[in-house]
Amino acid sequence: MSKRYAVVLAAGKGTRMKSRLYKVLHPVGGKPMVQHVVDQIKEVQVDQIVTVIGHGAEKVKDQLGAEVNYVLQEEQLGTGHAVMQTEDLLGDLEGTTLVVCGDTPLISAETMEALLKHHEKENAKVTLLTAHAEDPFGYGRVIRKEDGTVSKIVEHKDATIHEQAVQEINTGTYCFDNKTLFEALKQVTNDNVQGEYYLPDVIEIVKEQNETVAAYQTPAFEETIGVNDRVALSEAERLMKKRINTKHMKNGVTIIDPQQTYITSDVKIGPDTVIYPGTVLSGTTVIGEECIIGPNTEIKDSQIGNETTIKQSVVHDSEVGDKVSIGPFAHIRPQSQLGNEIKIGNFVEVKKSKMDHGSKASHLSYIGDAEIGKEVNLGCGSITVNYDGQNKHLTKVEDGAFIGCNSNLIAPVTVGENAYVAAGSTITEDVPGEALSIARARQTNKEGYVSKIQEKQNNHRG
């Protein structure tokens, strides 16, 4: 197989987006559009990827990193001009070059591979990726010869009535014989209304040389959508969501209401997990098997074990073990580690803390900057008081300890193994193992107090 190269066009600002964020960096399915394109290209195993950058160059480079090479298009003078900028890297090479726009986030590796194989099979110098459009208004039409090769591409405004009836449209993705591409680009002119150098002009130049121009029609029109404004961005998001959710369902995940469930592209979910409506799963989240997630739950950049239930809660940047129960209305904040068979109940917040096997905080507690051992019970209203106004301090609660309701643990402090803290205590010193700590004022009952107060009030009124 000949060498393969790819050029990603990502230099445009995208003025119709009306945004400070450069067009190709707008996310679809939780990932910038240009990242989707590059990730799919990598799956077809090209030898080199070159990204043409212009507006937002440094931010695009920050996103894609060292996985691609870059060339700068200082002035945006058309798609042909953009590809010309890659000549120093690709111009002298033998092989096939795939050109893809960075604002086509739905294009798949399967479609690109099919295009490349068709190009190689037809021994073509240029192969267009085309699609069937039910409403082709505004698109360039692909007019074929009787043998199936391309006769011409005609823009909608220039098409005859007969040509306008054609529903095969040009998508703007191409394969070229690399040497032919750069030889033809030298002949492309900017003699047009926009004063730009257009990549499709290469096709006419190649045809005049009596070389083969082929076309591969993808059955998936939606993959070819280019995002130029917020309306198209919304449509791309809808289609990407459907694609992602369908993939998970085919892999054995139950999604009760796919239209009300948002899962970004890099999330992984094990079989027999059930996702209820209103759930948002994003980032690098990995969810195990036989879990119940939702309704109305947000999980981001977190690892969730098997047989865990998380409902009406938020989990960010944390690790959750097997057979854990979280919620409703719990908040697991970043850098938390919950072991197996943990229970986190309603209105419990955990932040940068570790809880070991079998421990529980069933309701109305704050656990911050803490190490909680095994089989610890944190009663209702338990608080680790971790912040002194300047620094955060660590609270340790060792295995088997029991923290009574409405207790404050003033960090830094350690509650020893199997110790008890009486309800309503404010603990400021370490509690030894096996001890009972009571840190509250002694109760005093003043009998007849209410009658005395009422008598004084009556005398005052008299």
C-alpha positions in Angstrom: 0.0 0.0 0.0 1.3 3.5 -0.9 2.0 6.1 1.7 -0.9 8.0 3.1 -0.9 11.6 4.3 -3.7 13.9 5.7 -4.2 17.6 5.6 -6.7 19.1 8.1 -7.9 22.6 7.2 -8.3 24.5 10.4 -7.2 28.1 9.7 -10.6 29.8 9.5 -11.9 32.1 12.2 -15.5 31.2 11.6 -17.1 34.7 11.7 -20.6 33.3 11.4 -20.2 31.6 14.7 -20.1 35.0 16.3 -17.8 33.8 19.0 -14.4 34.6 20.6 -13.7 30.9 20.4 -12.2 29.8 17.0 -14.6 27.7 15.0 -12.8 24.4 15.0 -12.4 24.6 18.8 -16.1 24.6 19.4 -17.0 21.3 21.1 -19.3 18.7 19.8 -20.0 15.7 22.0 -17.6 17.2 24.6 -14.6 17.5 22.3 -13.4 20.2 19.9 -14.5 19.6 16.3 -10.9 19.5 15.0 -10.0 16.9 17.7 -12.7 14.7 16.4 -11.4 15.0 12.9 -7.8 14.2 13.9 -8.8 11.3 16.1 -10.7 9.7 13.2 -7.8 10.3 10.8 -5.4 8.5 13.2 -7.6 5.4 12.9 -7.0 5.1 9.2 -3.2 4.9 9.9 -1.8 7.7 7.8 1.9 8.3 7.8 1.7 12.0 8.5 -1.0 14.5 9.6 -0.5 18.2 8.8 -2.9 20.7 10.2 -3.2 24.1 8.5 -3.6 26.7 11.2 -4.3 30.5 11.1 -6.8 32.1 13.5 -6.3 30.9 17.0 -3.1 29.0 15.9 -1.7 28.6 19.4 -4.9 27.4 20.9 -5.4 24.9 18.2 -1.8 23.7 18.8 -2.5 23.5 22.5 -5.5 21.3 21.8 -3.9 18.9 19.3 -0.4 18.9 20.8 2.5 17.0 19.2 0.3 14.4 17.5 0.3 16.4 14.3 2.5 18.7 12.3 1.5 22.3 11.7 1.8 24.9 8.9 0.6 28.5 9.3 -1.7 30.1 6.7 -1.1 33.8 7.6 -3.7 35.1 5.2 -6.8 33.1 4.6 -6.9 33.1 0.7 -9.0 30.0 0.1 -8.8 26.2 0.5 -6.3 25.8 -2.3 -4.0 28.4 -0.8 -4.3 26.6 2.6 -3.1 23.3 1.1 -0.3 25.1 -0.7 1.2 25.9 2.7 1.9 22.2 3.3 4.2 22.0 0.3 7.4 22.1 2.3 6.3 19.1 4.3 4.5 17.1 1.6 5.2 18.4 -1.8 8.0 15.9 -2.8 6.4 12.8 -1.4 4.8 9.9 -3.3 1.5 8.6 -2.1 -2.1 9.7 -1.4 -3.2 12.8 0.4 -6.5 13.0 2.2 -7.8 16.6 2.7 -10.5 17.1 5.4 -12.0 20.2 6.9 -11.6 20.7 10.6 -15.2 21.7 11.0 -16.6 18.3 10.0 -16.7 16.6 13.4 -19.0 13.8 12.3 -16.8 12.3 9.6 -15.8 8.8 10.6 -12.7 6.7 10.1 -14.8 4.1 8.3 -15.9 6.7 5.7 -12.4 8.0 5.2 -11.0 4.5 4.8 -13.7 3.7 2.2 -12.8 6.9 0.3 -9.1 6.0 0.4 -9.7 2.4 -0.8 -12.0 3.6 -3.6 -9.4 6.1 -4.7 -6.7 3.4 -4.8 -9.0 0.9 -6.5 -9.9 3.4 -9.3 -6.3 4.4 -9.7 -7.6 8.0 -9.7 -5.7 11.2 -9.4 -8.5 12.8 -7.5 -11.4 11.2 -5.7 -14.3 13.3 -4.2 -16.3 12.3 -1.2 -19.9 12.8 -2.2 -23.3 12.3 -0.5 -26.9 12.0 -1.5 -28.9 15.0 -0.2 -32.6 15.0 0.0 -32.5 18.7 -0.3 -29.4 19.7 -2.2 -30.1 23.4 -2.4 -27.0 25.4 -2.1 -24.6 22.5 -2.6 -22.3 21.9 -5.5 -23.6 19.1 -7.7 -21.5 16.2 -8.9 -22.2 15.4 -12.5 -20.9 12.0 -13.5 -20.1 10.4 -16.9 -21.7 7.2 -18.0 -18.7 5.2 -16.7 -19.2 6.6 -13.2 -16.3 9.0 -13.2 -16.8 12.7 -12.6 -17.6 14.9 -15.5 -17.7 18.1 -13.5 -18.8 19.8 -10.3 -21.2 22.6 -10.8 -22.2 25.2 -8.1 -25.9 25.5 -7.4 -26.1 29.1 -8.8 -24.5 28.0 -12.0 -26.4 24.7 -12.5 -29.0 24.2 -15.2 -32.5 23.0 -14.3 -31.5 19.4 -15.1 -28.3 19.7 -13.1 -30.2 21.2 -10.1 -32.2 18.0 -10.0 -29.1 16.0 -9.2 -29.0 15.0 -5.5 -25.3 13.9 -5.4 -23.4 16.7 -3.7 -19.7 17.5 -3.2 -18.8 17.3 0.6 -15.4 19.1 0.4 -13.4 16.1 1.5 -11.0 14.8 -1.1 -8.2 12.2 -1.9 -5.4 13.3 -4.2 -2.4 11.7 -5.7 0.1 13.8 -3.8 2.5 14.7 -6.6 -0.5 15.6 -8.9 -2.0 17.7 -6.2 1.0 20.0 -5.8 1.7 20.2 -9.5 -2.0 21.3 -10.1 -2.0 23.8 -7.2 0.7 25.7 -9.0 -1.8 26.3 -11.9 -4.7 27.4 -9.7 -5.4 31.1 -9.9 -7.4 33.5 -7.9 -9.3 34.9 -10.9 -12.7 35.0 -9.2 -15.0 37.3 -7.3 -13.5 36.4 -3.9 -9.9 36.6 -5.1 -9.1 33.3 -3.5 -7.4 30.0 -4.6 -10.0 27.2 -4.5 -9.0 23.6 -4.0 -11.8 22.3 -6.3 -10.1 24.0 -9.2 -7.6 21.2 -9.0 -10.3 18.9 -10.3 -10.7 20.7 -13.6 -7.0 21.0 -14.1 -6.6 17.2 -13.6 -9.5 16.5 -16.0 -7.8 18.6 -18.7 -4.8 16.3 -18.4 -7.2 13.4 -19.2 -6.5 11.9 -15.7 -9.2 10.0 -13.8 -11.4 11.9 -11.4 -13.5 9.5 -9.3 -16.1 9.9 -6.6 -17.2 7.8 -3.6 -20.7 8.4 -2.3 -21.0 7.8 1.4 -24.3 6.4 2.6 -24.1 8.6 5.7 -25.0 12.2 4.6 -24.9 13.4 8.2 -21.2 12.7 8.4 -20.5 15.3 5.8 -22.1 18.3 7.7 -19.8 21.3 8.0 -20.3 23.5 11.0 -20.4 27.2 10.1 -22.8 28.7 12.5 -24.6 27.9 15.8 -27.5 26.3 14.1 -25.3 23.7 12.3 -23.4 23.3 15.6 -26.6 22.3 17.3 -27.5 19.8 14.6 -24.0 18.3 14.8 -24.4 18.0 18.5 -27.8 16.2 18.1 -26.3 13.8 15.6 -23.2 13.1 17.7 -25.3 12.5 20.8 -27.4 9.9 18.8 -24.3 8.2 17.5 -22.7 8.0 21.0 -25.8 6.8 22.7 -26.5 4.2 20.0 -22.9 2.8 20.4 -23.4 2.3 24.1 -26.8 0.7 23.7 -25.4 -1.7 21.1 -22.6 -2.6 23.6 -25.2 -3.6 26.3 -26.0 -0.4 28.1 -29.6 0.4 28.8 -30.4 4.1 28.2 -34.0 4.7 29.3 -34.4 7.9 27.3 -31.6 8.6 24.9 -33.0 12.0 24.0 -32.7 13.1 27.6 -29.2 11.6 28.2 -26.0 13.4 27.3 -22.8 11.3 27.1 -19.6 12.7 25.6 -17.4 10.9 23.1 -14.7 9.5 25.4 -16.9 8.0 28.1 -16.8 4.3 28.6 -19.6 2.2 30.2 -19.8 -1.5 31.0 -22.6 -3.8 30.0 -25.9 -4.1 32.0 -25.5 -0.6 33.4 -28.7 1.4 33.3 -28.7 5.2 32.6 -31.8 7.1 33.6 -33.0 10.4 32.1 -31.3 13.7 32.9 -27.9 12.2 33.2 -24.7 13.9 31.9 -21.6 11.8 31.6 -18.5 13.6 30.4 -14.7 13.8 30.1 -12.7 10.6 30.8 -15.4 9.0 32.9 -15.4 5.2 33.1 -18.4 3.4 34.5 -18.4 -0.3 35.3 -20.9 -3.1 34.8 -24.4 -3.4 36.3 -24.5 0.2 37.7 -27.6 2.4 38.0 -26.9 6.0 37.1 -29.5 8.7 37.5 -31.9 10.2 37.1 -30.5 13.7 37.0 -26.9 12.8 37.7 -23.7 14.5 36.5 -20.4 12.5 36.4 -17.2 14.0 35.0 -13.7 12.7 34.7 -14.4 9.9 37.2 -14.0 6.2 37.6 -17.0 4.2 38.8 -16.8 0.6 39.8 -19.3 -2.3 39.3 -22.8 -2.5 40.8 -22.8 1.1 42.0 -25.8 3.3 42.2 -25.6 7.1 41.8 -28.8 9.0 41.7 -29.6 12.7 41.6 -26.0 13.5 42.5 -22.7 15.1 41.2 -19.4 13.3 40.9 -16.3 15.1 39.6 -12.7 13.9 39.2 -13.0 11.1 41.7 -12.8 7.3 42.1 -15.8 5.3 43.3 -15.6 1.6 44.1 -17.9 -1.4 43.7 -21.4 -1.6 45.2 -21.4 2.0 46.4 -24.6 3.9 46.9 -24.5 7.7 46.4 -27.5 10.1 46.7 -29.9 11.5 46.3 -28.5 15.0 46.3 -24.9 14.2 47.1 -21.8 16.0 45.8 -18.5 14.1 45.4 -15.9 16.8 44.7 -12.5 16.4 43.0 -9.8 14.1 44.4 -12.1 11.9 46.4 -11.7 8.2 46.7 -14.6 6.0 47.8 -13.8 2.3 48.4 -16.2 -0.6 48.0 -19.7 -0.8 49.6 -19.6 2.9 50.7 -22.9 4.7 51.4 -23.1 8.4 50.8 -26.7 9.6 51.4 -28.7 12.7 50.8 -27.1 16.2 51.2 -23.6 14.8 51.9 -20.5 16.5 50.4 -17.2 14.8 50.1 -14.1 16.7 49.0 -10.5 15.5 48.6 -11.1 12.7 51.0 -10.6 8.9 51.1 -13.2 6.6 52.6 -12.4 2.9 53.0 -14.6 -0.2 52.7 -18.0 -0.2 54.2 -18.0 3.3 55.7 -21.1 5.5 55.5 -22.3 9.0 55.8 -26.0 8.7 55.4 -27.1 12.3 55.5 -26.3 16.0 56.0 -22.5 15.7 56.4 -19.4 17.4 55.1 -16.3 15.3 54.7 -13.3 17.4 53.5 -9.6 16.7 53.6 -10.2 13.5 55.5 -9.1 9.9 55.7 -11.9 7.7 56.8 -11.1 4.1 57.6 -13.2 0.9 57.2 -16.7 0.4 58.7 -16.9 4.0 60.0 -20.3 5.5 60.7 -20.5 9.3 60.3 -23.8 10.4 61.9 -26.2 13.0 60.6 -24.6 16.4 60.6 -21.0 15.3 61.1 -18.5 17.8 59.9 -14.8 17.7 59.4 -13.8 21.3 60.1 -10.8 21.4 57.8 -10.1 25.2 57.2 -8.7 27.6 59.7 -9.0 30.6 57.4 -5.6 30.2 55.8 -4.8 26.5 55.5 -6.6 23.1 55.1 -5.9 20.4 57.7 -6.4 16.7 57.7 -8.9 14.7 59.8 -8.3 11.0 60.4 -11.1 8.6 61.5 -9.7 5.1 62.0 -11.4 1.8 61.3 -14.7 1.0 63.2 -15.1 4.4 64.7 -18.6 5.8 65.4 -19.2 9.6 65.0 -22.4 10.7 66.7 -24.8 13.1 65.1 -24.0 16.8 64.9 -20.3 16.4 65.7 -17.6 18.7 64.6 -14.1 17.3 64.1 -11.7 20.3 64.3 -8.7 19.4 62.1 -5.9 18.4 62.5 -7.3 15.6 64.6 -7.4 11.8 64.8 -10.3 9.6 66.0 -8.8 6.3 66.9 -9.9 2.8 66.0 -13.3 1.7 67.3 -13.6 5.0 69.2 -17.0 6.7 69.9 -17.7 10.4 69.6 -20.9 11.4 71.4 -23.6 13.3 69.5 -23.2 17.0 69.6 -19.5 17.0 70.4 -16.9 19.4 69.1 -13.6 17.4 69.1 -10.4 19.5 69.2 -8.0 16.8 70.5 -7.2 13.3 69.4 -9.5 10.5 70.6 -7.7 7.3 71.6 -8.9 4.0 70.2 -11.8 2.3 72.0 -12.5 5.5 73.9 -15.7 7.5 74.2 -15.2 11.2 73.8 -17.9 13.7 75.0 -17.2 17.3 74.2 -20.3 19.3 75.0 -21.6 21.5 77.8 -23.3 19.7 80.7 -27.1 20.0 80.4 -28.9 22.3 83.0 -32.6 22.3 83.5 -34.2 25.4 85.1 -37.6 24.3 86.4 -40.4 26.8 86.4 -38.4 29.1 84.1 -41.3 29.7 81.7 -43.8 30.7 84.4 -41.3 33.2 85.9 -40.7 34.8 82.5 -44.5 35.1 81.8 -45.1 36.6 85.2 -42.5 39.3 84.6 -44.0 40.0 81.2 -47.5 40.4 82.7 -46.2 42.7 85.4 -44.4 44.9 82.8 -47.6 45.2 80.8 -49.6 46.1 84.0 
